[in-house]
């Protein structure tokens, strides 16, 4: 069974469907500057409207890219704290639109 919302894929072939913050932390922790330099997270669909990626920088730390075409968002930042990166990305991804996902808003009283 595939991801319900999105999947995280690393350069070395690791994949996690619908990764938690802890799973993202582990995937980012496994990055290195030789054969596993990036992780990409995006919806599990043919033409995803958004993605985020984390890549190892030569000078240390990580480059984080967040792109959402439906909201005209494109941000590139750098950071060194893996815990903070995983937390921020989890929050950002939770704000994306997913067809069929409950909105969490109560409509009937």
C-alpha positions as CSV (number, residue, x, y, z in Angstrom):
1,X,0.0,0.0,0.0
2,X,1.3,3.5,-0.9
3,X,1.3,6.6,1.1
4,X,-2.0,8.0,2.1
5,X,-0.8,11.6,1.8
6,X,2.9,11.9,0.9
7,X,6.2,10.0,0.8
8,X,9.7,10.8,1.7
9,X,12.5,9.4,-0.5
10,X,16.2,9.7,0.0
11,X,19.0,9.6,-2.6
12,X,20.1,6.2,-1.3
13,X,16.7,4.7,-2.1
14,X,15.1,4.7,1.4
15,X,11.4,5.5,1.4
16,X,8.9,6.2,4.2
17,X,5.2,6.6,3.5
18,X,3.5,9.4,5.5
19,X,6.6,10.0,7.6
20,X,6.2,11.3,11.1
21,X,8.4,14.1,12.5
22,X,10.6,11.4,14.1
23,X,10.9,9.5,10.8
24,X,12.0,12.8,9.0
25,X,14.5,13.4,11.8
26,X,16.0,9.9,11.2
27,X,16.1,10.3,7.4
28,X,17.8,13.7,7.7
29,X,20.2,12.3,10.3
30,X,21.2,9.6,7.8
31,X,22.2,12.2,5.1
32,X,25.9,12.5,4.3
33,X,28.1,14.3,1.8
34,X,28.9,11.4,-0.5
35,X,26.1,9.0,-1.4
36,X,23.0,10.1,0.4
37,X,22.9,13.9,0.0
38,X,19.1,14.7,0.0
39,X,15.6,13.8,1.0
40,X,12.5,14.8,-1.0
41,X,9.0,14.8,0.5
42,X,6.0,15.2,-1.9
43,X,2.5,13.9,-2.4
44,X,2.3,10.4,-3.7
45,X,0.7,11.4,-7.1
46,X,1.7,11.8,-10.7
47,X,2.1,15.6,-10.8
48,X,2.5,16.8,-7.2
49,X,1.7,20.5,-6.7
50,X,4.1,20.8,-3.7
51,X,7.4,19.3,-2.5
52,X,10.0,20.0,0.2
53,X,13.6,18.8,0.2
54,X,16.5,18.8,2.5
55,X,20.1,18.6,1.1
56,X,23.5,18.5,2.7
57,X,25.6,21.6,2.1
58,X,29.3,21.3,1.4
59,X,30.1,23.8,4.1
60,X,28.0,22.0,6.7
61,X,24.3,22.3,7.6
62,X,21.4,21.8,5.3
63,X,19.5,23.6,2.5
64,X,15.7,23.3,2.9
65,X,13.5,24.0,-0.1
66,X,9.7,24.3,0.3
67,X,7.7,24.8,-2.9
68,X,3.9,24.9,-3.3
69,X,2.7,25.9,-6.8
70,X,-0.9,26.1,-5.7
71,X,-0.1,28.8,-3.2
72,X,2.7,30.4,-5.2
73,X,5.2,29.6,-2.4
74,X,8.9,29.0,-3.0
75,X,11.3,29.3,-0.1
76,X,14.9,28.3,0.2
77,X,16.6,28.4,3.6
78,X,19.6,26.9,5.5
79,X,19.7,25.4,8.9
80,X,21.9,23.1,11.0
81,X,19.5,21.8,13.7
82,X,17.9,18.5,12.4
83,X,15.3,18.5,15.2
84,X,14.1,22.0,14.1
85,X,14.2,21.1,10.4
86,X,12.0,18.0,11.0
87,X,9.5,20.0,13.2
88,X,9.2,22.9,10.8
89,X,8.7,20.6,7.8
90,X,6.1,18.5,9.6
91,X,4.1,21.7,10.4
92,X,4.5,23.0,6.8
93,X,3.4,19.7,5.3
94,X,0.4,19.5,7.6
95,X,-0.9,22.8,6.2
96,X,-0.9,21.4,2.6
97,X,-4.1,20.5,0.9
98,X,-4.9,16.7,0.4
99,X,-8.0,15.6,-1.5
100,X,-10.2,13.5,0.8
101,X,-8.4,14.5,4.0
102,X,-10.7,15.7,6.8
103,X,-10.3,19.4,7.4
104,X,-10.7,19.1,11.2
105,X,-13.4,21.6,11.2
106,X,-16.8,20.8,12.7
107,X,-19.6,21.6,10.2
108,X,-22.6,19.9,11.9
109,X,-23.8,20.8,15.4
